[in-house]
Amino acid sequence: MQATEKPTDWRARILSQPELVLEDQDIMRALIRAGDAQRGSNVIDLRGATIERLESKLGALEDTHRNVIAAAYENVAGTAQIHRAILALLEPPSFPALLEALDGPVRQTLRVDSLRLVLETGEDDLDPELERFENVLCTVPAGFIAAYAGRGGPVILRRTQGAETIWGDRTRWIGSEALMLLDLGPDHLPGMLALGGTDAAQFQPAQGTDLLTFFTGVAERVMRRWLT
């Protein structure tokens, strides 16, 4: 209350605009406490207890509302991110261009620190021209992917298992990984896309994998086209 205001002034203002009081939770609580003090400690105030419970429920509902909105926004943002990565995956006109895209726009769009395409192959199957893509392409012997990934799939999220075969000299700073198992068809050995992050909490088993599973399905079809 300003120094020049009289009690009749703010009384008239409250009577003309009662919502100023009703919408202010701090004022309402102060009024309720003042009423409780006047009644004395031997009077049970059921109304006050009810109001407190309702306020608690309202607070919980508001928290839930905020969490739902945040989750919805995160889901929309994640979907858009995967869509952009898929467009970058579909654009390359050749297999070497695909490898460049994986280590460039695809990795950047997915916001990971490292991306590796792991292919099971025989010792003499790798084209020498592809050796320059050792930063993104990794070849392993048959059976390696199943042994490394373990059970689960097609997407596995976990703390990194520290496989130098996959991450090379980056092994020491890759904290978590997302493994996307690729079925490349009956005439080919399996493959895997490995996403690596320096943050050990970036990929965790409790996280949802729906979007990465969809991305895996697209990656399988793209790879089959270039490996025929």
HELIX and SHEET records of a PDB file:
HELIX    1   1 PRO A    7  SER A   16  1                                  10    
HELIX    2   2 GLU A   19  LEU A   22  1                                   4    
HELIX    3   3 GLN A   25  ARG A   39  1                                  15    
HELIX    4   4 LEU A   46  LEU A   90  1                                  45    
HELIX    5   5 PHE A   95  ALA A  101  1                                   7    
HELIX    6   6 LEU A  102  VAL A  106  3                                   5    
HELIX    7   7 ARG A  107  LEU A  110  1                                   4    
HELIX    8   8 PRO A  128  PHE A  133  5                                   6    
HELIX    9   9 PHE A  144  ALA A  149  1                                   6    
HELIX   10  10 GLU A  164  TRP A  167  1                                   4    
HELIX   11  11 GLY A  168  TRP A  173  5                                   6    
HELIX   12  12 ASP A  210  LEU A  227  1                                  18    
SHEET    1   A 5 LEU A 137  VAL A 140  0                                        
SHEET    2   A 5 SER A 114  GLU A 120  1                                        
SHEET    3   A 5 GLY A 191  GLY A 197 -1                                        
SHEET    4   A 5 SER A 176  LEU A 182 -1                                        
SHEET    5   A 5 VAL A 155  ARG A 159 -1                                        
END                                                                             
